[in-house]
Amino acid sequence: MMKLNKDYYGGAFMVIVGVSAAYVATDYKIGTLARMGPGFFPCAIGCLMALVGLMMAFSARFDSSPGTATSGHKHEIPDLRGSICLILGVLAFIGCGTYLGLLPATFAIVFISALGDRNNNLKQSLMLAVVMSLVAVVIFWWALQIQLPLFKWGA
């Protein structure tokens, strides 16, 4: 009997969500590449998500390396560090975006989320946060000119 790992089930879940998103998007006008309608982007993302999910599930199904059915831990307690850091990062982005501006919000979400990876240390997380903050400034504030100021104080 073949044991399936979490990538197989994660890929299958991505296929279900992707196909569902693409199906719901067909209720909107999809349009063409030259004149995209409101349903084009959700449909495209849903199809891409389903395709990636298929590739994940397919590669996990034929992975016969030993120990793939477990989570990689020697104990039964799940590793919640990544999940907690991602949730805290999103909450920090919301708070910093509301009261401090785009640059502190971007720095906060990247730095806190990067700490969720056990392979990152403080220096790597800091460097990643600085670089991604500069990228966010160039793309969102300068190129796209979104209405979120770089810095602000208070609501």
N, C-alpha and C positions, 0 to 999 in steps of 0.2 A: 504494500500500500504506500502510495506516495504522500509525503508530508509537504504541505504547501506553506510557504512563509508569508509574512505580513505584506511583502511587496505584491504578491498575487492578489490578495484581498484589497489592498490599497488601489492597485491598478483596476480591478473590477469595479470598485466604488467610483473611481474617476471616470470610467466608461459610462456608468449609469448617470452620474451628474452631468457629464458632457453631452450625452445624447438628450437628456432632459432639457438642458439649457438650449440646445439647438432646436429642439421641438417647440419649446415655448417661444423662441425667437421667430418662428415662422408665422406667428400671429401678427407680427409687425411687418411693415413693408421692408423687404431686404434690399432691393435695388440692385445696382451693378457696382463694379469696381470704380467706375468713373463717377457715379452718382449713388453713393451709399445711403441706404435708408436706416431708420432707427434699429432695425433688427439685424443689420449686417454684422456688426461687431459682436453681439452676443452669440450669433449663430457661428461665426468664425471661431470664436474662443471655445465654444462648446464642442465643435468638431475637432479642434486641435487638442482639447483636453481629452476627448474620447480616444484620439489617436495615440497620445502619450500613455494613457491608461492601458490601451491594448498592448503597446510595446512593453510596459512594465509587467503586466500580467503574463505576457508571452515569455519574457526573459526569466521571470521568477518560476514559471511552470517547469522549465527545463534546466533550472539550476539544481544540480544534484550534489552540491557540496555539503559536507556533513554539518549539522547544526543550523541549517537554515530555517528550521521550524521554530526556533526559539528567538527571543528578543535580544540575545547576546549577553544577558545578565546571568550571573550565577545564582541569583536569588529571585524570589517571586515578586519583589517590590518593583513597580514600574519607575523608570527614570523620568521625573517630572521637571527637571531643570530647564530643558528646552521649552516646554509648554509654558511654564511660569514666566520665563524671560520674554517670550513672545507676547504674552498677555500684558505683562508690565510695560513692554516697549510700546505697544499700541496705546495703552492708557497714558503713558508719558507723552506720546505724540499728540494725543488729544489735548491734554493739559497744557503742554508747552506751545502747541499751535494756537490755542485760545488766548493764552496770556503772555507769551514771549515772542512768538513769530516763527517763520519758516526755518531759519537756520538752527535755532536751539531745538525745535521739534524734530527736525531731520537727524540731528546729531544724537538726540536722546533715543529715538526708535532704533537707529542702527547700532549704537553702542550697547544698549541693553539687550537687544535681540542677539547680537554677536556673542555676548557672554553666555548665551544658552548653549553654544557649541562647546563641548568639552575640549576640543582641539585648539580653541582660541585662548590666548592669555590677555591680560589687560592691555599690553602694548599693541597687540594685533587688533584688538577691538577698537582701541583709540585711533589707530591709523585708518582702519576701515571707516570709522565714523567721520573722520576728517575728510577723507577722499569723497565719500558719498555725499557729505554735506556740500562740498564744492560742486559736485556734479548736479545736485538738486538745485543749487543757486543758478548755475548756468542754464539748465534745462527749464525749470519751472518759473524762476523769477525773471531771468533775463530773456530767454528765447520765447517762452509761452506767455510771459507777463501776467501770471495769475495774480489775483487780488489779495494774496496773503503777504503782508510786509515781512522783510527779512528779520527785523527786530521790532518789538513793541513792548510796552510795559502796561500790563493790566488788560482788562477786557475791553 
